[in-house]
């Protein structure tokens, strides 16, 4: 996947996905996050990715 050829919405989706993972595991919220949370965020990202296809 060539990141330079993606449109702005897809770049935003990828950046927000990566940032959410970093913040989720980097900040101590007092809650134990696990791989299930990553899967849910990835499914949400995929849903937005498909919505961008329709734009």
C-alpha positions in Angstrom: 0.0 0.0 0.0 1.5 3.3 -1.1 0.6 5.8 1.7 1.4 8.8 -0.6 -1.4 7.8 -3.0 -4.1 7.5 -0.4 -6.7 10.3 -0.2 -6.8 12.7 2.8 -9.7 10.8 4.5 -7.8 7.5 4.4 -4.7 9.2 5.8 -6.7 10.6 8.6 -8.3 7.2 9.4 -4.8 5.6 9.5 -3.4 8.3 11.7 -6.3 8.3 14.1 -6.1 4.4 14.3 -2.4 4.5 15.1 -2.8 7.3 17.6 -5.7 5.6 19.4 -3.6 2.5 19.8 -0.6 4.4 21.1 -2.8 6.4 23.6 -4.7 3.3 24.6 -1.6 1.4 25.6 0.6 4.3 26.5 -1.6 6.2 29.1 -2.4 4.5 32.3 -6.2 4.8 32.6 -6.4 2.3 35.5 -8.1 -0.2 33.1 -6.5 -3.2 31.5 -6.7 -3.1 27.7 -6.2 -6.2 25.7 -6.2 -7.4 22.1 -10.0 -7.4 21.9 -10.0 -3.7 22.2 -7.5 -3.5 19.3 -9.8 -5.7 17.2 -12.8 -3.5 17.9 -10.9 -0.4 16.9 -9.7 -2.1 13.8 -13.2 -3.1 12.8 -14.4 0.5 13.3 -11.5 1.7 11.2 -12.4 -0.8 8.5 -16.0 0.4 8.6 -14.9 4.0 8.1 -12.6 2.9 5.4 -15.5 1.4 3.5 -17.6 4.5 4.0 -14.8 6.6 2.4 -15.1 4.3 -0.6 -18.7 5.5 -1.0 -17.7 9.2 -0.9 
